[in-house]
């Protein structure tokens, strides 16, 4: 105990590392991967957010998409491709192939 009183900087460093580790653990939202999708007629960032946002809020997802794609507004054009974040914990169970394009179907996961 006398050693700890003489070396209080070690206790301070230990507490600082512990607090930083706890902060990182609490704020971690899981690994996010990115997928490039083609914008379809009628798509908006808000409708795409409903499909791909995972556990993010719509506003967080849209902000991340705008940053990733260098968008200044929320205007997107059908036929263009954009990169969207996909939460790693999302599960894609089917790929339905039409004549012209490939669609992904996302299924929600209920945590026990």
C-alpha positions in Angstrom: 0.0 0.0 0.0 2.9 2.3 0.8 4.2 1.7 -2.8 0.9 2.9 -4.3 0.9 6.1 -2.2 4.4 6.9 -3.5 3.5 6.1 -7.1 0.1 7.8 -7.5 0.7 8.4 -11.2 0.3 4.7 -11.8 -3.1 4.7 -10.2 -4.1 7.8 -12.3 -2.9 6.1 -15.5 -4.8 2.9 -14.6 -8.0 4.8 -14.0 -7.6 6.8 -17.2 -7.1 3.7 -19.3 -10.1 2.0 -17.6 -12.4 5.0 -18.3 -11.2 5.2 -21.9 -11.8 1.5 -22.4 -15.3 1.7 -20.8 -16.2 4.6 -23.1 -15.1 2.8 -26.2 -17.0 -0.3 -25.1 -20.2 1.6 -24.4 -20.1 3.7 -27.6 -19.3 0.8 -30.0 -22.1 0.3 -32.4 -20.6 -2.8 -34.1 -18.6 -3.0 -37.2 -20.0 -1.2 -40.2 -19.2 -2.3 -43.7 -20.1 -0.4 -46.8 -22.0 -1.5 -49.9 -22.4 0.3 -53.2 -26.0 0.5 -54.4 -27.7 1.9 -57.5 -30.4 4.5 -56.7 -33.8 3.4 -58.1 -36.6 5.7 -59.2 -38.5 6.9 -56.1 -35.6 6.3 -53.7 -34.7 9.0 -51.2 -32.1 9.0 -48.4 -35.0 8.6 -46.0 -36.4 5.5 -47.7 -32.9 4.0 -48.1 -32.2 4.7 -44.4 -35.3 2.6 -43.5 -33.8 -0.3 -45.4 -30.1 -0.1 -44.5 -29.7 1.8 -41.2 -29.6 -1.1 -38.8 -29.5 0.2 -35.3 -28.4 3.7 -36.4 -31.0 6.5 -36.3 -32.1 7.8 -39.7 -30.4 11.1 -39.1 -27.1 9.4 -38.2 -27.3 7.1 -41.3 -28.1 10.0 -43.6 -25.2 12.0 -42.2 -22.8 9.1 -42.7 -24.0 8.6 -46.3 -23.7 12.3 -47.1 -20.2 12.3 -45.7 -19.1 9.1 -47.5 -20.4 10.3 -50.9 -19.6 14.0 -50.6 -23.2 15.1 -50.8 -24.1 18.6 -49.7 -27.9 18.1 -49.7 -30.3 15.2 -49.6 -30.9 15.2 -53.4 -30.0 11.8 -55.1 -30.5 10.8 -58.7 -31.9 7.5 -60.0 -29.4 5.5 -61.9 -26.4 6.8 -59.9 -24.5 4.7 -57.4 -23.9 5.6 -53.8 -22.0 3.9 -51.0 -24.1 3.2 -48.0 -23.1 1.8 -44.5 -24.4 -1.6 -43.7 -24.3 -2.8 -40.0 -22.4 -6.0 -39.7 -25.1 -7.5 -37.5 -27.7 -7.3 -40.3 -28.5 -10.5 -42.0 -29.2 -10.8 -45.7 -31.0 -14.1 -46.4 -31.9 -13.8 -50.0 -30.7 -12.2 -53.2 -33.5 -11.9 -55.7 -32.3 -11.5 -59.2 -34.5 -9.7 -61.7 -33.7 -9.3 -65.4 -31.8 -6.0 -64.9 -30.6 -5.7 -61.3 -29.8 -7.5 -58.0 -31.8 -6.7 -54.8 -31.0 -7.7 -51.3 -33.6 -8.5 -48.7 -32.7 -7.7 -45.1 -34.2 -9.5 -42.1 -34.4 -7.9 -38.7 -32.7 -9.8 -35.9 -34.4 -10.0 -32.5 -31.8 -10.2 -29.7 -32.6 -12.7 -26.9 
